[in-house]
């Protein structure tokens, strides 16, 4: 069974991929979005809460730099509602983990 951190990484990757494919109309993430994925993975790896982590939105410690936080919010704002269509199980799991 995957850890919470691994599931979060998978969710971030899927959301960035969907954003690039459907919103930006590009097949693979650009260097900018690959950096965002890597940054999100590093933040998740270093999360002091580990598998007990709350949703980042509700976390008392905001570990993202403001620029990166705005980028991930932009991706999640657009992709979040569409996850129900493209990956319903991931959407439901993410919804109840909040």
Secondary structure, DSSP 4 states (H G I P E B T S, - for coil): ---HHHHHHHHHHHHHHHIIIIIS--SS--HHHHHHHHHHHHHHHT-TTGGGPPPGGG-SS--S-HHHHHHHHHHHHHHGGGHHHH-HHHHHHHHHT-
